């Protein structure tokens, strides 16, 4: 291929990639929907970062469930938790709550915070989000340090809610902290 033709192909590819990136950034294309289309059960997880959600509109997009962020660590409550829990329920979705695990407080303290915040009776079991954040991304805790927090947290949640909690983990966190352990906990 001559140099001029090669440059034309390269420019055309760059323009196509830029257009696709623009479509994704503007919300015209949702890459997650491509992967979710083949699944029979579909849902979302939301937190205050999504702002105010129009739950009836969201529910009309073929969703079956929603996980709403409830808590983080031993003291933070998501500012949209109550509104999202109520809105998703009224929209007819199956609803569960999730907790963002902190490496900075004990599992017992985090469990008590969840129990004080999330009422019994949600449709779906509590989920615990295990992922690196902040300075821990560069200096991750050891597996033993995470287990010392996660194990009592999961035990307390199961005892209180009577259901085995789910564990949500990024691929990296799964490899670091979950793989080979917590066999009874469904992995999200």
Secondary structure, 3 states (H helix, E strand, C coil): CCHHHHHHHHHHHHHHHHHHHHHHHHCCCCHHHHHHCCCCCCEEEECHHHCCCCHHHHHCCCCCEEEEEEEECCCEECCCHHHHHHHHHHCCCEEEEEEECCCCCCHHHHHHHHHHHCCCCCCCCCEEEECCCHHHHCCCCCHHHHHHHHHHHHHHHHHHHCCCCEEEECHHHHHHHHCCCCCCCCEC
